[in-house]
Amino acid sequence: MVTVLYRQRHGYDVRIHSDDHEPPHVHVFKSGNRVRVFLDPISFDENHGFNNRELRRIRRLVELHLELLLDHWEIIHR
């Protein structure tokens, strides 16, 4: 697992698993909570503990760094 964004605003870690499957997505962690976020289009899957306010923050974080996240996904999964 590769941490792409570490302790971003509000303390979220954004990671990509090196042995993961398509479609491109990231895993976001904070305080024992986790959610999988698909990147194109941005959508949530397997939310474990994040409330709606946090999901909005996570969406903004992913939107802000979308190009970087997609680039890392491609590099890791070549």
C-alpha positions in Angstrom: 0.0 0.0 0.0 1.4 3.4 -1.0 0.4 6.5 1.0 -0.1 9.2 -1.6 -1.3 12.0 0.6 -0.4 11.9 4.3 -2.2 13.8 7.1 -3.9 16.2 4.8 -6.1 18.9 6.1 -8.4 17.4 8.7 -5.9 14.5 9.2 -6.9 12.2 6.3 -4.4 9.7 4.8 -5.0 8.7 1.1 -3.5 5.4 0.0 -3.4 3.3 -3.1 -2.9 -0.5 -2.8 -0.2 -1.7 -5.2 -2.0 -5.0 -5.8 -5.5 -3.5 -6.2 -8.0 -3.8 -9.0 -9.6 -1.5 -11.6 -11.3 0.9 -11.7 -8.9 3.5 -10.3 -9.6 4.3 -6.7 -8.0 5.3 -3.4 -8.6 4.4 0.3 -9.0 7.2 2.8 -8.2 6.6 6.5 -8.6 8.6 9.6 -9.0 7.6 13.3 -9.9 4.0 12.5 -12.5 5.0 9.8 -12.0 4.2 6.2 -13.7 4.6 2.8 -12.9 3.6 -0.7 -13.3 6.4 -3.3 -13.5 5.7 -7.0 -11.8 8.4 -9.0 -13.6 8.6 -12.3 -16.3 9.6 -11.6 -15.7 10.4 -7.9 -17.9 8.2 -5.8 -17.8 6.5 -2.5 -17.9 2.8 -1.7 -17.5 0.7 1.5 -17.7 3.6 4.0 -16.8 2.4 7.5 -17.4 5.2 10.0 -17.3 8.5 8.1 -20.3 10.8 8.5 -21.7 13.0 5.7 -19.7 16.0 6.7 -16.5 14.1 6.5 -17.4 12.5 3.2 -17.9 16.1 1.8 -14.4 17.0 3.0 -13.0 13.8 1.5 -14.7 14.6 -1.8 -13.1 18.1 -1.8 -9.7 16.6 -1.0 -9.9 14.1 -3.8 -11.2 16.7 -6.3 -8.3 19.0 -5.3 -5.7 16.3 -5.9 -7.5 14.2 -8.6 -4.8 14.6 -11.3 -2.1 13.6 -8.8 -4.1 10.6 -7.6 -4.8 9.3 -11.1 -1.1 9.8 -12.1 -0.1 7.7 -9.0 -2.6 5.0 -9.8 -1.2 4.7 -13.3 2.4 4.6 -12.1 1.7 2.0 -9.4 -0.4 -0.3 -11.7 1.7 -0.3 -14.9 
